[in-house]
Amino acid sequence: MVVDKIYEQLRGVDSRLSKSKFSREYLGKDRNYWFVCRYNNTDISNNALLSLYGNLRRYSSIWLEMSEDIGTRNAAHYKERFRFMNGLADLVLTEIERRARDVI
């Protein structure tokens, strides 16, 4: 499932990211939401997937804004974070498109 890959990649850059925090901050759901989905071996809802996409795009734009700040010494690091988050958002968009095709 794409959400597992996204979580693992995010966890790779933020070791403090827990499953409950991921559920709240990225999926826009209750802290136990993703745990229950995994326990029941079900995928996240379309609504949660759209929230994940929107949040990844939002975070990527924040990193981009920070990288473009003239006084920033860490601009290259921030630009890399922008590309990373943007890439994750692209993966989610691909999953959204796949689900949309499956409905038709």
N, C-alpha and C positions, 0 to 999 in steps of 0.2 A: 504494500500500500504506500502511496506517495507520501502520506502524512508521516509515516514511520521514517522515511528517508529524510524528510524535511527536519523532523525533530532531531535526528541523529546529527545532521549537519550543523544545526543551530547549537546543539549541545557541544559540538566540537570547538566552537568559538566562545561558548559561554557555559563553563562547567557548572555554574550555579542554576542553570535552567532545569527545573523539575517538570515532571509530567503535569502536575497540577497547575503550575505557573504557565506552562505552554497552553493548557486548556483554557485558562482565563485570558491570557494576553494575546494569544495568536488565534485561537479558535472562537473566542468570544462566548465561551460556555462556562458552566459550573466546573469547579476544580476537579471533580471526579469524572467528568464527561468522557474524556479520552480513555481513561482507565476502564470504564464500563464498556465502551466500544471494543476495546482490545479483549476484555474478559469474555464478551459475547461473540467475539470473532466477527464483528460487523465493521463496515467502513463508516467514516464520519458522514454526517448529513451534508447535503448540498449547501445548506445554509452555513454550516461550519466551514466548509471548503471555501465558500465565497468570503467569509470573514478572514480566513487564513490568507487568501490572496490579497485582500484589501490591506491587511495589517503588514504583510511583507512589502507591498508597494509603498505604504506610508513610511515604514522604517527605512526603506531604501532611499526615499526622497529626503528624509532627515539627514542621512549620511551624506548624500550628495550636497545638500545645502551646507553642511559643516565643512565639506572638502573645498567648497568654493569661497569660503570666508578668507579674505585676503590675509588676515593676521594669523591664520592657523598654521602651526608648525607641523602638524600631523596630517596634512592634506592627502598625502599618498596613502596613508593607512585608512583614512576615511573614504577615499575613492575606492579602495579595495573592498571595504565593507559595503559600499553602495553596489558594486558589481556582484558581490556575493549574495546580498539580499535580493537584488534584481533577478539574478539567476534562479534563486529559489522560487520567486514569484512566477517566473516563466514556467517552471516545472508544474506549479499548481495550475496555471492557466491551461497547460496541455491536458491536465486531468479534467478540468472543467469542460474543455472542448470534447474530450473523449466521452464524458458522461452525457453531454448534450447530444452527441451523435447516437449514443446507445438508446436514447429516448425516442428518437425519430424512427 
